[in-house]
């Protein structure tokens, strides 16, 4: 997954290209899980940057405000 971000033209901030798509939302959930679970290392800079961009989106923050933070299998 690390190689997919920034591959091709080298400028992709999202998984399908330069634009945010539903594919990015779908891929955010397994990455969130990997970030929370011990033994799974997603410390690759592009993947962490991807999660940072997802978390910085205004719609993501509004969803957390409305529904509260979620916990994945803690």
Backbone as XML, in Angstrom:
<?xml version="1.0"?>
<chain id="A" units="angstrom">
  <residue number="1" name="UNK">
    <atom name="N" x="0.819" y="-1.183" z="0.000"/>
    <atom name="CA" x="0.000" y="0.000" z="0.000"/>
    <atom name="C" x="0.868" y="1.254" z="0.000"/>
  </residue>
  <residue number="2" name="UNK">
    <atom name="N" x="1.972" y="1.194" z="0.702"/>
    <atom name="CA" x="2.889" y="2.342" z="0.736"/>
    <atom name="C" x="3.325" y="2.729" z="-0.673"/>
  </residue>
  <residue number="3" name="UNK">
    <atom name="N" x="3.581" y="1.718" z="-1.500"/>
    <atom name="CA" x="4.051" y="1.985" z="-2.860"/>
    <atom name="C" x="2.958" y="2.578" z="-3.745"/>
  </residue>
  <residue number="4" name="UNK">
    <atom name="N" x="1.694" y="2.295" z="-3.441"/>
    <atom name="CA" x="0.590" y="2.811" z="-4.253"/>
    <atom name="C" x="0.472" y="4.316" z="-4.121"/>
  </residue>
  <residue number="5" name="UNK">
    <atom name="N" x="0.664" y="4.829" z="-2.910"/>
    <atom name="CA" x="0.590" y="6.276" z="-2.697"/>
    <atom name="C" x="1.838" y="6.915" z="-3.290"/>
  </residue>
  <residue number="6" name="UNK">
    <atom name="N" x="1.623" y="7.818" z="-4.187"/>
    <atom name="CA" x="2.757" y="8.486" z="-4.820"/>
    <atom name="C" x="3.331" y="7.724" z="-5.994"/>
  </residue>
  <residue number="7" name="UNK">
    <atom name="N" x="2.703" y="6.604" z="-6.369"/>
    <atom name="CA" x="3.212" y="5.854" z="-7.520"/>
    <atom name="C" x="2.689" y="6.465" z="-8.811"/>
  </residue>
  <residue number="8" name="UNK">
    <atom name="N" x="3.016" y="5.881" z="-9.880"/>
    <atom name="CA" x="2.568" y="6.410" z="-11.166"/>
    <atom name="C" x="3.229" y="7.741" z="-11.451"/>
  </residue>
  <residue number="9" name="UNK">
    <atom name="N" x="2.476" y="8.803" z="-11.297"/>
    <atom name="CA" x="3.004" y="10.136" z="-11.552"/>
    <atom name="C" x="3.803" y="10.656" z="-10.373"/>
  </residue>
  <residue number="10" name="UNK">
    <atom name="N" x="3.760" y="9.950" z="-9.247"/>
    <atom name="CA" x="4.533" y="10.375" z="-8.088"/>
    <atom name="C" x="3.907" y="11.506" z="-7.304"/>
  </residue>
  <residue number="11" name="UNK">
    <atom name="N" x="2.674" y="11.873" z="-7.641"/>
    <atom name="CA" x="2.033" y="12.997" z="-6.982"/>
    <atom name="C" x="0.711" y="12.608" z="-6.329"/>
  </residue>
  <residue number="12" name="UNK">
    <atom name="N" x="0.384" y="11.330" z="-6.311"/>
    <atom name="CA" x="-0.897" y="10.893" z="-5.772"/>
    <atom name="C" x="-0.923" y="11.014" z="-4.258"/>
  </residue>
  <residue number="13" name="UNK">
    <atom name="N" x="-1.847" y="11.819" z="-3.763"/>
    <atom name="CA" x="-2.050" y="11.909" z="-2.323"/>
    <atom name="C" x="-3.055" y="10.874" z="-1.858"/>
  </residue>
  <residue number="14" name="UNK">
    <atom name="N" x="-3.838" y="10.347" z="-2.790"/>
    <atom name="CA" x="-4.890" y="9.387" z="-2.479"/>
    <atom name="C" x="-4.629" y="8.101" z="-3.249"/>
  </residue>
  <residue number="15" name="UNK">
    <atom name="N" x="-5.352" y="7.041" z="-2.918"/>
    <atom name="CA" x="-5.059" y="5.738" z="-3.510"/>
    <atom name="C" x="-5.407" y="5.636" z="-4.988"/>
  </residue>
  <residue number="16" name="UNK">
    <atom name="N" x="-6.428" y="6.338" z="-5.440"/>
    <atom name="CA" x="-6.837" y="6.213" z="-6.829"/>
    <atom name="C" x="-6.236" y="7.308" z="-7.703"/>
  </residue>
  <residue number="17" name="UNK">
    <atom name="N" x="-5.664" y="8.309" z="-7.100"/>
    <atom name="CA" x="-5.065" y="9.385" z="-7.879"/>
    <atom name="C" x="-4.951" y="10.653" z="-7.057"/>
  </residue>
  <residue number="18" name="UNK">
    <atom name="N" x="-5.123" y="11.762" z="-7.711"/>
    <atom name="CA" x="-4.940" y="13.049" z="-7.040"/>
    <atom name="C" x="-6.203" y="13.534" z="-6.343"/>
  </residue>
  <residue number="19" name="UNK">
    <atom name="N" x="-7.340" y="12.885" z="-6.594"/>
    <atom name="CA" x="-8.611" y="13.280" z="-5.991"/>
    <atom name="C" x="-9.044" y="12.279" z="-4.934"/>
  </residue>
  <residue number="20" name="UNK">
    <atom name="N" x="-9.639" y="12.776" z="-3.868"/>
    <atom name="CA" x="-10.207" y="11.956" z="-2.803"/>
    <atom name="C" x="-11.437" y="11.225" z="-3.338"/>
  </residue>
  <residue number="21" name="UNK">
    <atom name="N" x="-11.518" y="9.899" z="-3.097"/>
    <atom name="CA" x="-12.648" y="9.103" z="-3.576"/>
    <atom name="C" x="-13.154" y="8.196" z="-2.468"/>
  </residue>
  <residue number="22" name="UNK">
    <atom name="N" x="-14.250" y="7.514" z="-2.745"/>
    <atom name="CA" x="-14.800" y="6.560" z="-1.790"/>
    <atom name="C" x="-13.798" y="5.429" z="-1.515"/>
  </residue>
  <residue number="23" name="UNK">
    <atom name="N" x="-12.934" y="5.134" z="-2.453"/>
    <atom name="CA" x="-11.906" y="4.109" z="-2.235"/>
    <atom name="C" x="-11.007" y="4.488" z="-1.054"/>
  </residue>
  <residue number="24" name="UNK">
    <atom name="N" x="-10.723" y="5.762" z="-0.909"/>
    <atom name="CA" x="-9.887" y="6.213" z="0.206"/>
    <atom name="C" x="-10.606" y="6.010" z="1.534"/>
  </residue>
  <residue number="25" name="UNK">
    <atom name="N" x="-11.918" y="6.257" z="1.547"/>
    <atom name="CA" x="-12.686" y="6.017" z="2.764"/>
    <atom name="C" x="-12.647" y="4.534" z="3.113"/>
  </residue>
  <residue number="26" name="UNK">
    <atom name="N" x="-12.868" y="3.695" z="2.126"/>
    <atom name="CA" x="-12.859" y="2.247" z="2.345"/>
    <atom name="C" x="-11.499" y="1.765" z="2.861"/>
  </residue>
  <residue number="27" name="UNK">
    <atom name="N" x="-10.424" y="2.289" z="2.308"/>
    <atom name="CA" x="-9.090" y="1.857" z="2.715"/>
    <atom name="C" x="-8.665" y="2.449" z="4.058"/>
  </residue>
  <residue number="28" name="UNK">
    <atom name="N" x="-9.326" y="3.501" z="4.490"/>
    <atom name="CA" x="-8.946" y="4.100" z="5.773"/>
    <atom name="C" x="-9.252" y="3.171" z="6.946"/>
  </residue>
  <residue number="29" name="UNK">
    <atom name="N" x="-10.313" y="2.379" z="6.845"/>
    <atom name="CA" x="-10.685" y="1.523" z="7.972"/>
    <atom name="C" x="-9.656" y="0.438" z="8.273"/>
  </residue>
  <residue number="30" name="UNK">
    <atom name="N" x="-9.176" y="-0.331" z="7.291"/>
    <atom name="CA" x="-8.136" y="-1.311" z="7.621"/>
    <atom name="C" x="-6.842" y="-0.651" z="8.106"/>
  </residue>
  <residue number="31" name="UNK">
    <atom name="N" x="-6.536" y="0.536" z="7.595"/>
    <atom name="CA" x="-5.337" y="1.229" z="8.073"/>
    <atom name="C" x="-5.514" y="1.720" z="9.509"/>
  </residue>
  <residue number="32" name="UNK">
    <atom name="N" x="-6.714" y="2.190" z="9.836"/>
    <atom name="CA" x="-6.994" y="2.573" z="11.226"/>
    <atom name="C" x="-6.799" y="1.373" z="12.142"/>
  </residue>
  <residue number="33" name="UNK">
    <atom name="N" x="-7.314" y="0.228" z="11.726"/>
    <atom name="CA" x="-7.179" y="-0.994" z="12.522"/>
    <atom name="C" x="-5.708" y="-1.357" z="12.689"/>
  </residue>
  <residue number="34" name="UNK">
    <atom name="N" x="-4.957" y="-1.296" z="11.604"/>
    <atom name="CA" x="-3.536" y="-1.631" z="11.665"/>
    <atom name="C" x="-2.789" y="-0.676" z="12.584"/>
  </residue>
  <residue number="35" name="UNK">
    <atom name="N" x="-3.186" y="0.590" z="12.582"/>
    <atom name="CA" x="-2.517" y="1.577" z="13.430"/>
    <atom name="C" x="-2.781" y="1.305" z="14.911"/>
  </residue>
  <residue number="36" name="UNK">
    <atom name="N" x="-3.926" y="0.716" z="15.218"/>
    <atom name="CA" x="-4.292" y="0.480" z="16.616"/>
    <atom name="C" x="-3.852" y="-0.874" z="17.151"/>
  </residue>
  <residue number="37" name="UNK">
    <atom name="N" x="-3.649" y="-1.828" z="16.292"/>
    <atom name="CA" x="-3.340" y="-3.191" z="16.731"/>
    <atom name="C" x="-1.828" y="-3.381" z="16.910"/>
  </residue>
  <residue number="38" name="UNK">
    <atom name="N" x="-1.467" y="-3.983" z="18.012"/>
    <atom name="CA" x="-0.045" y="-4.269" z="18.279"/>
    <atom name="C" x="0.483" y="-5.265" z="17.249"/>
  </residue>
  <residue number="39" name="UNK">
    <atom name="N" x="1.721" y="-5.077" z="16.886"/>
    <atom name="CA" x="2.361" y="-6.005" z="15.967"/>
    <atom name="C" x="2.205" y="-5.649" z="14.499"/>
  </residue>
  <residue number="40" name="UNK">
    <atom name="N" x="1.353" y="-4.698" z="14.182"/>
    <atom name="CA" x="1.214" y="-4.291" z="12.796"/>
    <atom name="C" x="1.855" y="-2.925" z="12.633"/>
  </residue>
  <residue number="41" name="UNK">
    <atom name="N" x="2.830" y="-2.866" z="11.781"/>
    <atom name="CA" x="3.598" y="-1.639" z="11.606"/>
    <atom name="C" x="3.174" y="-0.931" z="10.334"/>
  </residue>
  <residue number="42" name="UNK">
    <atom name="N" x="2.553" y="0.239" z="10.485"/>
    <atom name="CA" x="2.236" y="1.037" z="9.304"/>
    <atom name="C" x="2.989" y="2.363" z="9.399"/>
  </residue>
  <residue number="43" name="UNK">
    <atom name="N" x="4.181" y="2.293" z="9.896"/>
    <atom name="CA" x="4.950" y="3.515" z="10.101"/>
    <atom name="C" x="5.535" y="4.087" z="8.803"/>
  </residue>
  <residue number="44" name="UNK">
    <atom name="N" x="5.187" y="3.484" z="7.684"/>
    <atom name="CA" x="5.657" y="4.041" z="6.427"/>
    <atom name="C" x="5.107" y="5.460" z="6.286"/>
  </residue>
  <residue number="45" name="UNK">
    <atom name="N" x="5.919" y="6.387" z="5.876"/>
    <atom name="CA" x="5.510" y="7.798" z="5.864"/>
    <atom name="C" x="4.314" y="8.100" z="4.975"/>
  </residue>
  <residue number="46" name="UNK">
    <atom name="N" x="4.184" y="7.438" z="3.833"/>
    <atom name="CA" x="3.058" y="7.738" z="2.945"/>
    <atom name="C" x="1.738" y="7.256" z="3.541"/>
  </residue>
  <residue number="47" name="UNK">
    <atom name="N" x="1.758" y="6.099" z="4.204"/>
    <atom name="CA" x="0.530" y="5.606" z="4.834"/>
    <atom name="C" x="0.127" y="6.481" z="6.010"/>
  </residue>
  <residue number="48" name="UNK">
    <atom name="N" x="1.082" y="6.887" z="6.804"/>
    <atom name="CA" x="0.764" y="7.760" z="7.926"/>
    <atom name="C" x="0.279" y="9.116" z="7.423"/>
  </residue>
  <residue number="49" name="UNK">
    <atom name="N" x="0.865" y="9.613" z="6.343"/>
    <atom name="CA" x="0.404" y="10.859" z="5.739"/>
    <atom name="C" x="-1.018" y="10.730" z="5.222"/>
  </residue>
  <residue number="50" name="UNK">
    <atom name="N" x="-1.329" y="9.567" z="4.656"/>
    <atom name="CA" x="-2.688" y="9.299" z="4.191"/>
    <atom name="C" x="-3.670" y="9.403" z="5.354"/>
  </residue>
  <residue number="51" name="UNK">
    <atom name="N" x="-3.372" y="8.739" z="6.469"/>
    <atom name="CA" x="-4.262" y="8.809" z="7.635"/>
    <atom name="C" x="-4.348" y="10.226" z="8.175"/>
  </residue>
  <residue number="52" name="UNK">
    <atom name="N" x="-3.249" y="10.940" z="8.186"/>
    <atom name="CA" x="-3.279" y="12.336" z="8.640"/>
    <atom name="C" x="-4.205" y="13.171" z="7.754"/>
  </residue>
  <residue number="53" name="UNK">
    <atom name="N" x="-4.154" y="12.942" z="6.436"/>
    <atom name="CA" x="-5.027" y="13.695" z="5.527"/>
    <atom name="C" x="-6.493" y="13.336" z="5.734"/>
  </residue>
  <residue number="54" name="UNK">
    <atom name="N" x="-6.767" y="12.057" z="5.958"/>
    <atom name="CA" x="-8.155" y="11.631" z="6.242"/>
    <atom name="C" x="-8.642" y="12.329" z="7.514"/>
  </residue>
  <residue number="55" name="UNK">
    <atom name="N" x="-7.832" y="12.298" z="8.561"/>
    <atom name="CA" x="-8.220" y="12.876" z="9.850"/>
    <atom name="C" x="-8.376" y="14.395" z="9.779"/>
  </residue>
  <residue number="56" name="UNK">
    <atom name="N" x="-7.692" y="15.042" z="8.868"/>
    <atom name="CA" x="-7.756" y="16.499" z="8.744"/>
    <atom name="C" x="-8.959" y="16.974" z="7.924"/>
  </residue>
  <residue number="57" name="UNK">
    <atom name="N" x="-9.624" y="16.061" z="7.251"/>
    <atom name="CA" x="-10.768" y="16.463" z="6.418"/>
    <atom name="C" x="-11.895" y="17.006" z="7.290"/>
  </residue>
  <residue number="58" name="UNK">
    <atom name="N" x="-12.471" y="18.131" z="6.924"/>
    <atom name="CA" x="-13.552" y="18.710" z="7.719"/>
    <atom name="C" x="-14.728" y="17.749" z="7.936"/>
  </residue>
  <residue number="59" name="UNK">
    <atom name="N" x="-15.082" y="16.974" z="6.926"/>
    <atom name="CA" x="-16.202" y="16.040" z="7.069"/>
    <atom name="C" x="-15.882" y="14.957" z="8.099"/>
  </residue>
  <residue number="60" name="UNK">
    <atom name="N" x="-14.637" y="14.516" z="8.145"/>
    <atom name="CA" x="-14.227" y="13.509" z="9.133"/>
    <atom name="C" x="-14.375" y="14.087" z="10.542"/>
  </residue>
  <residue number="61" name="UNK">
    <atom name="N" x="-13.909" y="15.300" z="10.727"/>
    <atom name="CA" x="-13.990" y="15.932" z="12.049"/>
    <atom name="C" x="-15.444" y="16.188" z="12.448"/>
  </residue>
  <residue number="62" name="UNK">
    <atom name="N" x="-16.275" y="16.610" z="11.496"/>
    <atom name="CA" x="-17.695" y="16.825" z="11.800"/>
    <atom name="C" x="-18.368" y="15.516" z="12.194"/>
  </residue>
  <residue number="63" name="UNK">
    <atom name="N" x="-18.027" y="14.436" z="11.504"/>
    <atom name="CA" x="-18.612" y="13.129" z="11.837"/>
    <atom name="C" x="-18.246" y="12.713" z="13.249"/>
  </residue>
  <residue number="64" name="UNK">
    <atom name="N" x="-17.007" y="12.954" z="13.654"/>
    <atom name="CA" x="-16.611" y="12.623" z="15.022"/>
    <atom name="C" x="-17.344" y="13.490" z="16.040"/>
  </residue>
  <residue number="65" name="UNK">
    <atom name="N" x="-17.538" y="14.752" z="15.710"/>
    <atom name="CA" x="-18.262" y="15.644" z="16.615"/>
    <atom name="C" x="-19.712" y="15.200" z="16.783"/>
  </residue>
  <residue number="66" name="UNK">
    <atom name="N" x="-20.326" y="14.761" z="15.718"/>
    <atom name="CA" x="-21.720" y="14.357" z="15.775"/>
    <atom name="C" x="-21.904" y="12.988" z="16.411"/>
  </residue>
  <residue number="67" name="UNK">
    <atom name="N" x="-21.001" y="12.078" z="16.114"/>
    <atom name="CA" x="-21.183" y="10.707" z="16.567"/>
    <atom name="C" x="-20.258" y="10.270" z="17.672"/>
  </residue>
  <residue number="68" name="UNK">
    <atom name="N" x="-19.258" y="11.047" z="17.996"/>
    <atom name="CA" x="-18.194" y="10.819" z="18.966"/>
    <atom name="C" x="-17.115" y="9.909" z="18.372"/>
  </residue>
  <residue number="69" name="UNK">
    <atom name="N" x="-15.996" y="9.933" z="19.004"/>
    <atom name="CA" x="-14.852" y="9.140" z="18.538"/>
    <atom name="C" x="-15.203" y="7.656" z="18.583"/>
  </residue>
  <residue number="70" name="UNK">
    <atom name="N" x="-14.614" y="6.893" z="17.697"/>
    <atom name="CA" x="-14.872" y="5.456" z="17.676"/>
    <atom name="C" x="-13.642" y="4.710" z="18.150"/>
  </residue>
  <residue number="71" name="UNK">
    <atom name="N" x="-13.878" y="3.531" z="18.642"/>
    <atom name="CA" x="-12.788" y="2.663" z="19.080"/>
    <atom name="C" x="-12.889" y="1.357" z="18.315"/>
  </residue>
  <residue number="72" name="UNK">
    <atom name="N" x="-11.776" y="0.899" z="17.805"/>
    <atom name="CA" x="-11.742" y="-0.332" z="17.039"/>
    <atom name="C" x="-11.140" y="-1.467" z="17.853"/>
  </residue>
  <residue number="73" name="UNK">
    <atom name="N" x="-11.976" y="-2.362" z="18.318"/>
    <atom name="CA" x="-11.542" y="-3.583" z="19.006"/>
    <atom name="C" x="-10.457" y="-3.359" z="20.058"/>
  </residue>
  <residue number="74" name="UNK">
    <atom name="N" x="-10.638" y="-2.427" z="20.905"/>
    <atom name="CA" x="-9.648" y="-2.204" z="21.979"/>
    <atom name="C" x="-9.785" y="-3.218" z="23.078"/>
  </residue>
</chain>
